[in-house]
Amino acid sequence: MSDSPSSAELNVAIIGYGLAGAVFHAPLVAAQPRMRVAAVVTGSAERAEQARAEHPGVRVLPNAEELFADPGIADLVVVAAPNSAHAPLAHSALRAGLPVVIDKPMTPTATQAAELVAAARGGGLLLSVFQNRRWDGDFLTVRKLIDEGRLGEVARFESRFERWRPTPKGGWREVGGIEDAAGLLYDLGSHLVDQALHLFGPAVVVHAETDVRRAGIKSDDDTFVALQHDNGVRSHLWMSAVASDLGPRFRVLGSQAAYVKYGLDVQEDALRGGQRPGDEGWGADDPERFGTLGTPGATQTIETELGAYEHYYAGIAAALLDGAPPPVDPTDAVRSLEVIETARRLAQTRL
């Protein structure tokens, strides 16, 4: 890596090349002019071949131990392995003197997350969590409307990630336990809680429901969490794999107007389809799915802001090369996990 920040290029090693590593992290890393996918850790021959095809010249390692034994391989480690491996892999990377990005959820428990934050600070190393949905176009739109005061004082924030998947896919996310951070509360809930706290600040859980609706799975697939923020805003968060009718992605009720938006951000499907940041139309919502702002009988269409997942790794590059703060403070993930753990306990006491 060059000594000049303007010309430096960060060599990035990605641990895990499943959905998170191959579809989200690797393409977004490769899209940054000051980063390259230098190494991929995977024990799968098929995924190793995929990584070599998608990132010519990448070094494929069969296990993380080989990566940590030679810190010269990478300037940054991305942990995109299953959730139960996040904490041990991140600790190993930090002990090797390597900055770390961890896919969400950061760890299965808030205590583990806080220990990682302390270890990173003790070593003077960057630690951040991949909360890419802070750069969803619809979320950016909500934040803009709030910042501009067009809603007035927000009273209730409704946010949903709902899907219709009556047939389980299988895998640890559906049959794993708490130690795996399995289930929708940890998966989609990590995004929903983070967004709510990011907009409105600290909150306590006032109600939570978790259910297992489908046969053959063990982790929650239909969950609701109600938060009360210190500033008085109430957040109602839904996450479901069994919603036979999809509610609005956002419904934000203010003293002057409401914003209602249907449909998920387009970037995940775009990445799955092979599109990349910089491609024509990247991050642009379908005009037919633009949200509305107003009151009954007096609404206007609001164009959705462009989604910008690429800003996360641009922020990581700026943090490592220019001394900027990380795009997502890891202590935010600790607070989110505290909320998630409280919600899980509260839901269980109601069974």
JOSULZI-V490155 format. One record per helix or strand of 3 or more residues. SS is the DSSP state (alpha for helix, beta for strand). FROM is the first residue (numbers start at 1). LEN is the number of residues. Records with the same first field share a line. If there is no record, write none. Layout:
# JOSULZI-V490155
SS=FROM-LEN ; FROM-LEN
This chain:
# JOSULZI-V490155
beta=10-6 ; 35-7 ; 59-3 ; 76-4 ; 99-5 ; 127-4 ; 154-9 ; 203-9 ; 222-8 ; 234-7 ; 250-5 ; 258-4 ; 291-5 ; 298-5
alpha=19-12 ; 45-10 ; 64-6 ; 71-3 ; 83-13 ; 110-14 ; 132-4 ; 137-11 ; 172-4 ; 178-3 ; 188-13 ; 267-6 ; 287-3 ; 310-13 ; 330-20
